[in-house]
Amino acid sequence: MTEELFRADGYLRECEARVLSCGEQGIVLDRTVFYPVGGGQAGDSGVLLLDDGRELAIADTRKAKDEAGQPTGGIWHVPAPGQDALLADLAAGRRVTARIDWSRRHRLMRLHTTTHLLCHLVPQLVNGCSITPEYARLDFNMTDPLDKEGLTDGIARLVAAAHPVAIGSISDEELDASPALVKSMSVQPPRGTGRIRTVRVGAADLIDYQPCGGTHVANTAEIGAVVVTKIEKKSATTRRVVLGFA
């Protein structure tokens, strides 16, 4: 099992950790600040600092799975190619410092929070999502046309309003009682622990509230200039909105 420090604090940039295992798929630590790909958000990259000063470059982060493809509760830190000598020294028990590429992570956080603003502006179910460091997209289950300039202006207003963004949780039973909180048709909130992580945008004025496991900025003002770069008709019932930095 890997303790997922990023769930409680998306601003953590590094942590001390112990190697649990090191295999072909990646390195599993007992705790990490690296977010694994999931919920549409790309996995983190960064480095593992060894106690002798050497750095192992991490190209991606993914949820560890067993041979049957089932999650193990661990997280694979996937090393960049060409680091066999360093990998040979990463036996179980070795202490390392896990440090994310903060500039890349912060772009992901800004775009991910913007997708929640977009859910407020386009109150339709989402049937596809992708969040990368350079752009984000949401696929809405709808037939009506969307206005690119109008959505860009709406995002700018919500960013300028400096709405707080808060991480919380609800029980499985609370979610069952309010199924409309789930706005995604393609990704369902993970269950099994008894609590489901939520993201709320807005305090007195509720902008968005839904289950979400991704990383987010603490205030919409931190998003900065994000615009709608493209709107596409992907099918008769799907409108795709693409976001990018201005």
C-alpha positions in Angstrom: 0.0 0.0 0.0 1.2 3.5 -0.8 0.0 6.5 1.4 -1.3 9.0 -1.1 -0.2 12.4 0.4 -1.5 14.3 -2.6 -5.1 13.5 -1.7 -5.1 15.8 1.3 -2.7 18.4 0.0 -2.1 19.0 -3.7 0.6 21.6 -2.9 3.1 19.1 -1.4 6.1 19.0 -3.7 8.2 16.3 -2.1 8.3 13.8 0.7 10.6 11.3 2.4 9.7 7.7 1.5 10.9 4.1 1.6 11.1 1.8 -1.3 8.7 -1.1 -1.0 9.5 -2.8 -4.4 11.2 -2.1 -7.6 10.3 -4.0 -10.8 9.8 -3.7 -14.5 6.5 -1.8 -14.1 7.9 0.8 -11.7 8.9 1.6 -8.2 6.4 1.4 -5.3 7.0 3.6 -2.3 5.4 3.5 1.1 4.2 7.1 0.7 4.2 9.6 -2.2 3.3 13.0 -3.5 3.1 11.7 -7.1 -0.4 11.6 -8.5 -1.1 8.5 -10.7 -3.0 8.9 -13.9 -6.7 8.6 -13.3 -10.0 10.4 -13.6 -8.8 12.0 -16.8 -5.8 13.7 -15.2 -2.3 12.8 -16.4 0.2 11.2 -13.9 3.0 13.2 -12.4 6.6 13.2 -13.4 9.6 14.2 -11.3 12.6 12.6 -9.6 13.5 10.2 -6.8 16.5 11.6 -4.9 18.8 8.9 -3.5 20.6 9.4 -0.2 23.9 9.6 -2.1 22.8 12.6 -4.2 21.9 10.8 -7.4 18.6 11.4 -9.1 16.3 8.9 -10.7 14.1 10.5 -13.3 10.4 9.5 -13.1 8.5 9.8 -16.4 5.0 8.8 -15.3 3.0 7.6 -12.4 0.4 4.9 -12.5 -1.7 2.8 -10.1 -0.1 -0.6 -9.5 -2.0 -3.7 -10.5 -1.5 -7.4 -10.0 -1.2 -10.0 -12.7 -5.0 -10.1 -13.0 -5.1 -6.4 -13.7 -6.6 -5.6 -10.3 -5.4 -2.5 -8.2 -3.0 -3.5 -5.4 -3.2 -0.2 -3.5 0.3 0.7 -4.5 1.5 3.3 -7.0 4.1 2.7 -9.7 6.6 5.5 -10.2 7.7 4.7 -13.8 11.4 5.6 -14.4 12.5 7.2 -17.6 14.6 4.8 -19.9 18.3 4.4 -19.6 18.7 4.3 -15.8 19.5 0.7 -15.2 22.5 1.4 -12.9 20.4 3.5 -10.5 17.5 1.1 -10.6 19.9 -1.7 -9.5 20.5 0.2 -6.3 16.8 0.6 -5.4 16.3 -2.4 -3.2 13.4 -2.6 -0.9 13.9 -0.5 2.3 16.1 2.2 0.7 15.2 5.7 1.7 14.5 8.3 -1.1 13.0 11.8 -1.5 10.1 11.8 -4.0 9.9 15.2 -5.7 7.4 16.1 -8.4 7.9 18.4 -11.3 6.0 21.2 -9.7 5.7 23.5 -12.7 4.0 20.7 -14.6 1.8 19.7 -11.7 0.6 23.3 -11.1 -0.5 23.5 -14.8 -2.5 20.3 -14.3 -4.1 21.7 -11.1 -5.0 25.0 -12.9 -6.6 23.2 -15.8 -8.3 20.6 -13.7 -10.0 23.3 -11.6 -11.0 25.0 -14.8 -12.9 21.9 -15.9 -15.0 22.3 -12.8 -15.8 25.8 -13.7 -16.8 24.6 -17.2 -19.2 22.1 -15.6 -20.9 25.1 -13.9 -21.2 26.9 -17.2 -22.3 23.9 -19.2 -24.7 22.0 -16.8 -24.7 18.7 -18.8 -23.4 15.3 -18.1 -19.7 14.6 -19.1 -18.9 11.5 -21.1 -15.2 12.1 -21.6 -12.4 14.0 -20.0 -8.6 14.5 -20.5 -6.4 16.8 -18.5 -2.8 17.3 -19.6 -0.2 20.0 -18.7 -0.9 21.8 -21.9 -4.6 21.5 -22.5 -7.8 19.9 -21.1 -11.0 18.7 -22.7 -14.5 17.8 -21.6 -17.0 16.0 -23.8 -20.5 17.0 -22.9 -23.6 14.8 -23.6 -25.7 17.3 -25.4 -26.9 18.4 -28.8 -27.2 22.2 -28.5 -24.4 24.3 -29.9 -21.9 26.1 -27.5 -20.4 29.5 -27.8 -16.6 29.7 -27.5 -16.3 33.3 -26.7 -19.2 33.1 -24.2 -17.6 30.2 -22.3 -14.2 32.0 -22.3 -15.8 35.1 -20.8 -17.6 33.0 -18.2 -14.4 31.3 -17.2 -12.7 34.6 -16.8 -15.5 35.9 -14.6 -15.3 32.9 -12.3 -11.5 33.1 -12.1 -11.6 36.9 -11.3 -14.2 36.3 -8.6 -11.6 34.4 -6.6 -13.8 31.5 -5.4 -12.3 29.2 -2.8 -11.8 25.6 -3.7 -12.2 23.1 -0.8 -11.4 19.4 -0.6 -13.9 17.3 1.5 -15.6 13.9 1.5 -18.9 12.3 1.8 -20.0 8.8 2.7 -21.2 6.2 0.2 -24.6 6.6 1.6 -24.6 10.3 1.2 -23.6 9.9 -2.5 -26.3 7.3 -3.0 -28.8 9.8 -1.6 -27.6 12.5 -4.1 -26.7 10.7 -7.3 -26.9 14.0 -9.3 -23.5 15.0 -7.7 -21.9 12.5 -10.1 -21.5 14.5 -13.4 -19.4 12.0 -15.3 -20.9 9.2 -17.4 -17.6 7.6 -18.0 -15.9 7.6 -14.6 -17.5 6.6 -11.4 -16.2 7.7 -8.0 -14.1 4.9 -6.3 -15.9 3.2 -3.5 -14.9 0.7 -0.8 -13.3 2.9 1.8 -16.6 4.3 3.1 -15.6 7.9 2.2 -15.6 9.5 -1.2 -13.4 12.6 -1.9 -15.2 15.7 -3.1 -14.2 19.1 -4.5 -16.3 22.2 -3.9 -15.8 25.4 -5.8 -17.3 28.4 -4.1 -18.4 29.2 -0.5 -21.4 31.4 -0.1 -22.0 31.0 -3.9 -21.8 27.3 -4.8 -20.2 27.1 -8.3 -19.5 23.3 -8.5 -19.6 20.4 -6.1 -18.8 16.8 -7.1 -16.8 13.7 -6.3 -13.2 14.1 -7.6 -9.9 12.5 -6.8 -7.7 15.0 -8.7 -5.4 17.8 -7.7 -6.7 21.4 -7.6 -5.7 25.0 -6.9 -7.0 26.5 -3.6 -8.7 29.5 -5.2 -10.0 30.1 -8.8 -7.8 33.3 -8.9 -4.8 31.0 -9.1 -6.0 29.6 -12.4 -4.9 32.7 -14.4 -5.7 33.1 -18.0 -7.4 30.0 -19.5 -9.5 30.2 -22.7 -11.6 27.9 -24.8 -9.5 27.1 -27.8 -11.9 24.8 -29.7 -15.4 23.5 -29.6 -16.1 20.3 -31.7 -19.1 18.3 -32.6 -17.8 14.8 -31.9 -21.1 13.0 -32.5 -24.8 13.7 -32.7 -24.9 13.8 -28.9 -21.4 15.0 -27.9 -19.9 18.5 -27.8 -16.2 18.7 -27.0 -14.8 21.8 -25.3 -11.0 22.2 -25.3 -9.2 24.5 -22.8 -5.8 26.0 -23.1 -3.6 28.7 -21.5 -3.9 32.1 -23.0 
